[in-house]
Amino acid sequence: MTRRIHLWRGLRDLALCALLATGSCSAQRSELPPLASPPTGEHRVGEIVWFDLLVDDPEAAEKFYGALFGWTFEPARDGEYRTIVHRGRPIGGIIHHVPENDSEPDDIWLPSLSVGNVDQVASQATTAGGTVLLPAKNVGKRGRVAILRDPEGATFVIMRSAGGDPSDTPVQAGDFLWSQLWVRDHQPSMKFYDEIAGWKVHEVVDHDGVEEGVFESNGYPVAGLIELPWNKVRPNWLPYVRVDDVDAAVNETTKQGGRVLVRGEHLAILQDPGGAAIGVGLLPKRTDIGR
């Protein structure tokens, strides 16, 4: 089996057991908390509203990200799921995931895209060249979700949250700032996300041989798009977290046993001790990221 096949099998089984809490993987049934508490009743359709980290060592992840961003964590009853809390607000989650074999990456971030109708978007994804890794399913207080793979191989969740999405608030240090899709060929991705989410890319710009663009939803930037400059990196979604000092974030990463993959003037791409990549960046002077 190839590394990619192992990865998708692991994601499929994980989704069935951990994310959707099918009771077959543990003696207790995990109850995923809602995205927003108290409920907002607001659905930010067309936006990425949540991130879950799949990790085989949740305690190590808590130590790393707690030190790096000041995040705290609230465990579910069975300990398989932890809600990431920052400044008193839930912003993401950590799912305990044991890899099937050594060839499967230990950690990976999965973004959740808010949609109006999960079943309809899953069907559209298949028509548009994507793959449904996990069919639409109701997940208690979390809402209705499905897990998709786009034509380039990047995995993500689509969701209609039960009580509403987290409110769109000003991005503070330690909050998720941005999402960027890393692909081999931007053309299939542009077509795919346009068909399932109505995202548009008005222009793809060449920066030193690397093609980059911005997805927009209803005229607002919602995510980035970049063609992979490295052959060994597979297509994926990369989350970014706002920091006020990139140097401090880089230093803390190495102190906590992580790695620095890319270092720029205003951003860096880091790798946690389990292998998951995450970006950090300063808030741009332009205020048009988010709504």
C-alpha positions, -999 to 999 in steps of 0.1 A, spaced: 0 0 0 11 35 -6 14 61 21 -16 80 7 -38 49 7 -28 42 43 -36 78 52 -71 78 37 -79 44 53 -68 59 86 -89 90 82 -120 70 72 -117 47 102 -109 76 125 -139 95 113 -162 66 120 -148 59 154 -136 92 169 -151 121 150 -186 105 147 -184 85 179 -198 53 167 -194 34 200 -176 5 183 -142 19 192 -146 23 229 -167 12 257 -181 47 261 -198 68 236 -182 102 230 -205 132 228 -189 159 207 -197 193 220 -213 220 199 -192 245 180 -207 274 199 -218 276 235 -242 292 240 -257 286 206 -254 315 181 -281 304 156 -257 318 130 -243 299 101 -214 314 83 -220 294 51 -190 294 28 -164 300 55 -141 277 74 -153 279 110 -135 251 129 -103 231 130 -98 196 144 -63 181 151 -60 144 147 -33 132 170 -20 101 186 -7 118 218 -32 144 230 -13 152 261 18 161 241 -3 182 217 -18 201 247 16 208 261 29 221 227 0 242 217 -7 255 252 28 268 255 28 282 219 -5 299 218 -19 300 254 -47 275 245 -65 256 271 -84 223 267 -116 209 279 -119 171 276 -150 151 267 -163 125 292 -143 96 277 -112 117 270 -112 109 233 -120 145 223 -107 178 237 -121 212 229 -95 239 222 -105 270 242 -89 305 238 -99 336 256 -130 317 269 -142 307 234 -141 272 218 -121 275 186 -112 239 176 -107 204 188 -82 176 194 -92 140 184 -73 111 198 -61 90 168 -38 60 169 -21 55 135 -26 21 118 11 18 109 44 36 108 38 49 73 7 69 83 14 105 95 6 108 132 -10 143 133 -31 162 108 -53 193 109 -88 190 93 -107 222 86 -145 224 87 -164 243 60 -198 256 70 -224 247 43 -261 251 39 -269 214 31 -243 187 39 -260 160 18 -263 183 -12 -227 195 -10 -214 159 -6 -233 150 -38 -219 180 -56 -184 171 -45 -186 137 -61 -199 152 -94 -171 178 -92 -143 151 -90 -140 148 -52 -145 118 -30 -168 113 0 -146 96 26 -175 96 51 -211 101 41 -233 127 58 -242 118 94 -258 136 124 -233 139 153 -253 147 184 -248 183 195 -222 189 168 -246 188 138 -245 171 105 -211 164 89 -194 146 61 -157 142 53 -145 150 17 -113 147 -3 -109 172 -31 -95 163 -65 -60 171 -55 -62 149 -24 -67 175 4 -91 164 31 -117 185 49 -150 184 67 -183 200 56 -207 208 84 -241 222 92 -237 229 129 -266 222 152 -266 253 173 -249 277 149 -213 284 140 -189 304 163 -195 341 160 -171 360 137 -151 381 161 -119 402 157 -89 379 154 -67 381 185 -32 366 190 -38 328 195 -69 327 172 -70 310 139 -62 337 113 -63 321 79 -64 288 59 -44 280 29 -49 251 4 -16 236 -8 -21 218 -42 -1 204 -71 -23 221 -97 -45 250 -89 -69 246 -118 -88 215 -106 -91 231 -71 -105 263 -83 -132 245 -103 -140 221 -74 -144 247 -47 -164 270 -70 -188 242 -76 -193 231 -40 -189 264 -22 -192 292 -47 -156 303 -40 -140 324 -67 -104 331 -75 -101 363 -95 -64 361 -101 -35 337 -96 -2 354 -93 33 340 -98 56 348 -69 91 336 -77 78 306 -96 51 297 -71 14 302 -81 -8 318 -54 -44 330 -53 -71 339 -28 -106 322 -26 -134 347 -21 -170 340 -10 -195 367 -17 -167 391 -23 -148 384 9 -115 366 12 -120 332 29 -89 311 22 -56 310 3 -45 288 -26 -9 280 -34 8 254 -56 32 232 -37 69 241 -43 80 207 -28 74 174 -45 74 153 -13 46 173 4 11 160 -3 -19 184 -10 -34 196 23 -52 224 41 -28 244 63 -43 265 91 -26 297 103 -28 312 138 -22 349 146 8 357 166 22 391 176 58 380 174 69 355 148 104 352 163 89 343 197 67 317 182 96 301 163 118 300 195 90 285 215 84 259 188 120 246 190 119 248 228 89 226 229 104 200 205 88 212 172 104 221 140 105 252 118 98 243 82 96 278 66 106 311 80 95 344 65 95 380 75 58 380 86 50 343 89 64 309 96 53 273 90 59 251 120 56 214 127 45 201 161 63 171 177 36 147 163 42 159 127 13 182 120 21 215 102 6 248 113 13 283 101 18 314 123 16 350 110 12 386 119 -22 402 113 -19 419 78 -22 457 77 -51 452 53 -82 443 73 -101 423 46 -93 389 59 -126 376 74 -157 396 78 
